[in-house]
Amino acid sequence: MNKQYIPLTGIDSLIPCLLIDKNTPLDVLHANSTARLLAVTQVLESLARLDLKDADSADLQHLANASAILLRDSCDLLDVMGWRLQA
């Protein structure tokens, strides 16, 4: 079966609600993946420049969670690109 939509990696959910269209042009998949990678890179670079000894652990957890979501999304987009390029 050739599914047109690939679910993003689920986050605490068995029912996917965010999907990637396998037929999306490669440049659009690349642009979306790049935007997410750039965002998470900027968050992590900002954290690397901070003195974290006084950082609130809840804030750090929120930043880590947001970074993980962005990285998962980007990896899912890159996976679809890879499948398309191998086909």
Number of C-alpha atoms within 10 A of each C-alpha: 3 5 7 11 13 15 14 18 16 14 10 6 8 8 9 12 9 12 13 16 14 18 12 14 11 17 10 12 21 15 13 16 21 15 13 20 19 15 15 21 15 13 15 14 11 10 13 10 8 10 8 11 7 7 10 9 11 9 10 13 11 11 16 15 12 15 20 13 18 20 19 19 22 23 17 20 25 18 13 20 21 12 10 14 9 7 5
